Amino acid sequence: MNQRLWEILVDSFPKILVRGFTMTLPLTIIAFSLAMVLAVFMALAQFAHVPVLKQLCRFHIWIFRGTPLLLQLYLVFYGLPNLGIIIDPFPAAVLVFSLNEGAYCAEIVRAALEAVPAGQLEAGYCVGMSYLQTMRRIVLPQAMRTAFPSLANSLIAMMKDTSLASTITVTEILMASQRIIARVYEPMALYMEAGLIYLMFSTVLTKLQKMGERRLSAYTSKEG
């Protein structure tokens, strides 16, 4: 590695990393939090077989799982202005990622709810709980423990997918790298550096996932 390239990498690394902490991670955390709220609502609506809500949820899941994420970003950021609706890049990315991820997570949570034995619901009724109390205190906590590994994997995948937000001018890791590349003309090295930062973030999230799984296993063993 020549001296010039080494200096470029040393100089660019903190600049790209800062964008990871100020854009990529906030986008991931905010969008995934909203996605989980949406996912739990849609999963519960389907589990309870509420006719109109169930059909609306299935339609949402059908649309967002059946079309490319990149296309959804373009429609919201570049398409909505034709209808007089202008959304700034970061909120547009949050909106699209939360709606898209919510569709996938809703199916994970729904499957986990259906995996909870029917007797758990009946047990709640037997001790005088209402349907909502039984779901909140008994069924949903068990379902979320079952869904945790899949949801954690979805979070890691979404963190990497935030690189697509660069296409709507969100200055995250990839966009920061591209701006430096346009100035110094070293695409291979700088894209590899960006990949290393994504790998660092993914590794930390994977470690947190394993810690969470161990705690849930210990908690489940205590209950048992």
C-alpha positions, 0 to 999 in steps of 0.5 A: 500500500503506497503512502498516499493511499494509506493517508487517504484511508486514515483520514477518511475512516473517522469521517465515514465512521461518524456518519455511521453513528450519526446517520446509519445507526439512528436510521436503523434504531428509529425505523426498526422501533417503529417497524416493531410497533407496526409489526406487533399491531398487525400480528395481533390483528391477524391473530385475533381474526379481526376481519377488516383489520386482517385484510388491511394488514395482509394487503400491507404485507403483500405490497411491501414484501412484494416490491423492491425496497429501492423502488419504495424509497424512490416512490416516496422521495421522488414520486410523492413530490408530484402529488405535492407531498415533499418529505426530507431525505431522512424522514422519507428513509425512516418511513419507508424502512419502518413500513417495509421492515414492519411487513416482514416482522409482522409475519415473524411475530404472527408465526410466534403467536400461533406457536404459543399453545392454545391452552395459554389463552384458556389459562388466562381466562380461567384466572379471570383475565380479559382477552387483552390482559391475557395477550399482554401478560401471557401470550405476547411475552412468550411469542416475543421470546420465540421471535427474538432471534428472527427479529434480531436477524432482521435488525442486522439485515436492515442495518445493512440495507440502510445503504440504499438510503444513499440513493435518496441523498441520506448521507450515511456510510455509503454516501460518505464513502462515495463523496470521498471517492469522488474527490480522491478516486480510490473506489476499491480501497474506500468501498472496502473501508466502508464494508469494514465499518458495516462489518463492525456494526454487524458484529456488535449487533450479532454479539448483542443478539447472542447476549439477548438469547442467552438471557432469554434462555436463562429467564425461560429456564427459571420459569420452567 
